[in-house]
Amino acid sequence: MIPFNRPCVVGGEEEFMQEAISQAKLSGNGPFGQKCTDWLEDQLGCERAFMTPSCTAALEMAALLTEAGPEDEVIMPSYTFVSTANAFALRGAAIRFVDIDEKTLNIDPAQIKQAITDRTKAIVVVHYAGVACEMDEIMRLAEEHDLWVVEDAAQALTSTYKGKPLGAIGHLAAFSFHETKNYTCGEGGALIINHAPLIERAEMIQEKGTNRAQFSRGMVDKYSWRDLGSSYVISELNTAYLYQQLNHIDQINEDRKKTWALYARELQHVLALDAVEGPHIPDEAEHNAHMFYLKCRNHKERAELIDHLKKNAIMSVPHYVPLHSSHAGEMYGVFSGKDRYTTRDSERLVRLPLYYGMLEEDVRHVVKQIQLFYQV
Ligand SMILES: *Cc1c(COP(=O)(O)O)cnc(C)c1O
């Protein structure tokens, strides 16, 4: 069976984990946590990075930092992972789901604009498949209405928009190092701060609401409960594993891009069929080959394609169920504007196998089976 995903292993992760064990510091924000933090700050040119147990945790920190509460509304796409919404619903904020752009499946700035009210506090964008949202327009809207912008960049480390790294544009951003992402440590994430005044509070939120970070730097002689917070620190064992992958990030990108390009090239006749579509990369976006997907003509055709691939030992998978039509989504949010593409495209999208080290013969087998299915 060709799996949909295989967690990335570049080799050498164990050595760093062994080193973490030998250094007798396994809790977070130790030497390996610092190495990953430095790497991210250097790569992004951001004010500060915090290594977290997940992207979900980083989004929760972001929600706390925006101070979104029961009086507030937060705008985001309905076509996203539950954590994007959960983080703000946990603060009691009302979610306003909006439609996506038909080509990129990213949040549509025109839909953001119509959803803004006096209660809007923040815009959360998701760079779907590691492809940049229209950040210039989104930042302009945010500035005009005095709103926070949070980038859910879970899939988007090393991608860029007009040459700028994703995660370095909004006030806040969140990355994921879950095993389904390009660079991983099983479970892990990072919160990125591009707006310096938020740093001090972020340090407390990460450390259970205490000023422990100041204590560690010798700035205060004991630490105490100062703010809301939780345990948003990731273990050294995880950051040790991750650090090896950050050191080999070009190697990982090259490998994934090779597979992505092979799909794009070999599937061109399939993608030329009427109403069958593939990923669209805007000129201003450079992506990290996080995902290769097909949009079938409809829901039924997708089910048949997934079935055909499965019979030929290939795992392919749908993606998000629109949040506004999910049980919790109905409780904590409303869809604002018209759902022209969210439901339609979520019902016909299928993701193809793509992982570090995927054999070329396996990519060609997937391509061949798709060609057979579409008879091209
Ligand atoms: C993977 C993902 C998350 C969650 O990441 P975790 O690290 O598993 O918490 C959030 N948002 C998006 C868009 C994702 O793809």
The ligand as an ORCA input file, in Angstrom:
! r2SCAN-3c Opt
* xyz 0 1
  C      -2.095     20.698     11.171
  C      -2.863     21.952     11.306
  C      -3.190     22.488     12.556
  C      -2.920     21.764     13.852
  O      -1.596     21.452     14.069
  P      -1.184     20.631     15.392
  O       0.294     20.834     15.461
  O      -1.553     19.205     15.120
  O      -1.902     21.200     16.541
  C      -3.835     23.696     12.610
  N      -4.176     24.363     11.500
  C      -3.910     23.876     10.270
  C      -4.299     24.662      9.061
  C      -3.255     22.647     10.133
  O      -2.996     22.165      8.913
*
